[in-house]
Amino acid sequence: MARLNELIRSQGVPQGKGSSPPPKGEPSAVSFKQMEENVTQVSAEQQAQLALEADQWLGRAETELTAIVIAVRRSQAFLLTGITQIVNGFVDSLAHGDRLLVKAVSGGRGGLVISNLINTAIIAIKVGMGLRYSREDLMRLGLAAILHDVGMCLISEDIVNKQGPLSPEEWNSVERHPELGAQAIRRLGAEAEWIAELVLQEHERFEGQGYPRRLKGAEIHDYAQIVGLADTFEALLHVRPYRERLLPHEAIRELVTKEKGAFSTRVLESLIQQFSVFPLGTRVRLNSGEAAEVVELNQKYPLRPIVKVYLDSGQVALSQPRMLDLSKTSLVHITEVVQDDRQT
């Protein structure tokens, strides 16, 4: 457990409330609006509505991706219209709060492949926001991310769901999925070629240790680097046939210690920044003696996130957990991070 009292007390309570060059060949039919830099504060009723809309976007994403997976398995083309609308919804939702991000780091929907596509898109967009990407860049990034591993649906489920280590032959099969995904997207025509190229690059790594072309550094597009990091982070956060899930702060530590050379420092720092000192899902103790879980981050005041209090000062479970925005009170703050029971 880490003592944080002095650090947190030094952070005041508020009194009030670079983008990359786009790939060539962007679909001309896709129109992106400019995103407002400053998101206005919303009421409790609006927050509830935004939460409902976030859940609806997740449901639509699952439905749309299910249809896309079926089309890919049948070697058929599919339309980008529906999935573009969903990415637009993701960008809007993340601009107003972290409801989608909570979902992405805590649970899965629609099977392993579809769940990974959805979660990776959400995490990638959040990293792009940390890099101050424009609306247009966030849309392109989100489109690439939500289709990044579509080729995995063409890999044998016996391999995808295998409990133990893969054999060399099975790894060779898995490493074909970027090219398979790129081929599927190229069926959409020349307007989707830029997405196909990003899908092909997503498993490339900064020091040349990736695949399929062993690209290095600037040879890998920034979008592909972000999607690759988001994909890796997402995998660490969720149960896989061969291992248990990690908590968000454990996953970040894993990336920093074991995968640091795989991604550019700039992209990795943005991920760390977006998940703050207290990543989503972190269990914490408050100076009131209560126990809480971090459910939403505060970029301006990273030491004062929004928490869900679930134990009172006597460590008795509350019948109705309550939300507490620590950025709006000077009386309550986090004193330490505590271990909690894993829920997989």
N, C-alpha and C positions, 0 to 999 in steps of 0.2 A: 504494500500500500504506500502511496506517495503523498506526503504532506504538502499542501498547496496554499495554506492560509495566507502567508505573507505575500505571495505572488498575486493572489486573487484580490486581497484587500487593496493592493496598489492600483488596481484597475477601477477607474471611476464609473459610476452609474450615469448613463446618458441623461441629459436634461429633457430631451424630447424624443420625440420619436427619431491587346496587340494581335493583332490578328494575322493569320497566315494567308499567303496568296492562294486563291481558290484553284482547284484542279480545273483543267480545261474540259470542255464538253458538258457543262452543267445543263440539265434538261431545261429548255426554255419555257416549258409549260409550268414550271414551279416558280411561284412568286413569293418572295420573302419580304415581310414588313420589317421596318426598323424597330428594335426593341427599346423601350424606355430604359435609360440608365438607372434612374432612381425609382424603386418600387414603392408606391405609397402604402401607408399603414392601412390595414383593413380591420373591420369590426369582427366580433365573434361570429356573427351570422354569416359574414362573408367568408371567414375562415372555414366554417362548416360547409359552405357551398363549394369552396375551393377543394376541400378534402373529398367531397362527393365527386366532383369533376375529375380529380386525380384518379380515383378508383374507376370511374367510367372510362378514362383513357387507357388504363391498364387492361380492362376487359375488352375494349375495342382492339388494342394491340394484340392480345392473345388470339382473337378471332381472325384478324387480318393475317397474322403470321401463320396461323394454322392453314389458311387457304394458300398462302405463298409456299409453304413447305410441301403441300400436296401438289401444287403446280410444278415445283422443282423436281420432285420425285417422278413426275410424269413427263419430264422434259418439255414442259409447256412454258410459254411466256406468261408474265403477270404484269399488272399495272402498278405504277408507283403512286398513283393518286391517293389511295387510301392510306398507305404507310406514310406519305408526306404529311397528310392531315394529322396523323397521330404524333409524328415528331414535332409538328407545330404545337400540338397540345402539350407535349412534354416540356417544350421550351417555355411556354406560357406558365405552366404549373410550377416549374422550378424557379421561375422568376418571382413567384409570389410566396414560395415556401418549400419546405423539404418533405412534404408528404410522400412524393414519389421516391425520394431518396431513402426514406425510412423503409418503404416497401422493398426497394432494390437490395438493401443490405440485410433484410431480415427474413425474407421468405421467397418461395418459388411458385411460379404459375405455369401451367400448360406444358409440363414436361421439361426435360433437361435442356434441349436445344432452344426451344421457344423462351423458356425462362431466362437463359443466358443472353439471348438476343435483346430482350426487353431490358434486363438489368444493366447490361453493358451500355446500351444506348443512354440510359438515365445517368449512369456514372460518368460517361464520356462527356455528355452535355454539361454536367456540373463542373468537370475539370476545365472544359472550354470557357465556362463563365469565369472561373478563377483566372484564366489567361486573358480575360477581357475581350473575348471574341465578339464580333458583331453578330447581329441576328442572322445575317446571311451565312456566316461561317458556322454558327451553331446548328443551323438547319442542315448544311452539308455534312457536318460532323455527325449529327444525329442519324441522318440517312445512311451514311456509311456504317455506323455502329450497329444499327438495328438490322442490317443485312450482313454483318461481317462474317458470321460463321454459318451462313445458310448452306454452305457445302457440307456441313456436318450431317445434315439429314440424309446424305447419300452414302454415309459410312455405315457399315453393318452395326446394328444395335447391340449385337453380341460384343463388339469391340468397345462401343461407347459406354456400355454398362458393365464392362468387365470388372470384377472385384479386385483382381491382383494386377501385378505389373504387366505391361504389354510386351509381347515378343517383338523382335526386330521387324518381322513381317507385318505385324499389326501396326507398329509405329509408321512404317512406310505407307500403309494404307491411310492412317490418320493425317500424315503430312501431305496427302493429295488434296485435302478438303479446301484449301484456299483456291487452287486452280479449278476445282469442281464448282465452287461458288462463283468464281469469276466467269466461268463459262455459262452458268445459269443466268447471270445478270446481263451478259452480253447478248442474250436472246432478246432483250428489251430494245436493242438498237443502239446506234451511235451515241444517243443522248445519255445513255447510262454507262458509257465506257469509263468515265472518271470514277464511278462507284466500283466498277469491276477492278480497276487498278488498285484502289485502296483496299479492297477485299484481298487482293493478291499480296499486298504488303503487310497486312495486319499482324502476321506472325514473324515478321522480320524484327531483329533486335539490334540495338545501337552499336554493339561491338562486333556485329557480323555472326552472332551465334544463333540467329533465327533461320527460318525457312520460308519459301522454297528456293530463293535466289541468293541467300547469304548477303543481303544488302547491309550497308553500314552507314551510320551517321546521317548526314544530310541527304543521302540517297533515299532515305525513308521519309515519306511525306509526314508533316506534323500531325495531320489527322490520323494517319495510320499508327503513329507512335502513341497518340492519346487512346485510340481504340484498343491497341494492344495492351496498354497499361490497365485500362478499365476492364478488359476481358480477364486479365490475370488477377486483378484485385477481386473481381466478382467471383471467380472460381475459388479463391481462398475463403470467401465469406460463406460458401454454401457446401453442403455435404456432397461429396463425390463417392463413387463406389469404393474407392481405395483409401479414403480418409474422412475424418470428421471436419466440421467447419471450424474456422477461426473467428474470433470476435474482431470487430473492425480495427481496434488498436493493435491486436496481435497480427492482423494481416498487413497493416502498415509497417510494423516492425520487420516482418518477413520480407517485404519488398525492399526495405532500406538495407537490410543485412545480407540478403541473398540474391537480390535481383537488381541491385543498384546500377550495374554496368549494362543492363539490358535496355534502359530507357534514358532519355536525355534528362539532365538535372532539372531543367526548366519545367518539364512536364511532370516529373516526379514531385517536385516541390509544390506544384499546383494541387495535385491530389492530396498531399499531406495538409496543405493549407485549408482545403475545402472540408476536410474531416476534422480539423481543429485539434486543440489540445485534448478535448473530450469527444471522441468520435461518436456518431450515432450508436445507440445501444449500450454505451458505457454506463455501468452502475456506479453511483456516487453517494457519498455521505454529505449532508448539509450541516452547517453549524447549528441548526435547530435540533440536530439529532435524528432527523428524518432520513430515510433512504429514498433515492429517486433514480430514474433512468433518463439519460439524455435522449430527447426525441426530436429536437430541432436545433440547428446551429445558429450562431449569431456572428456573422463575419466581422462586424464592427467591434464587438466585444466578445472575443472567442472564449474568454473565461467565464462568461455569463450566458450559457445557452438556455433554451427552454427545456424544462425537465418535467417528467411525470412522477409525482410523489406516490409511492406505493406502500411505504411503511411509516407509521407515526414515530414520534420520538421514543416510544417504548418498544419499538420494533414489532408492533402489531400491524398486520396487514389491513389496509384501508378497504372498506367495502366498496368504496367508489374512489379510485385513484384521481388525483387532481393535477391539473396543469399549472406550472409556475414559471413565469418568464423572469429569470434572474437579472436580466438587464434593466428591469423596472423597479427593483428594490435594492436598497443599500443595506438592509437588515439581514438578508439571507444570502449565503454564498456557499460554494463547494469547499469542503475541507479535505477530502481525500477520495481516491478511487478505490472501490471495493470489488472483490471477486464475487461472482454470482454463479448460480447453477446454469450450465449450458443447456440450451434448448435447441435441439437439432431436428 
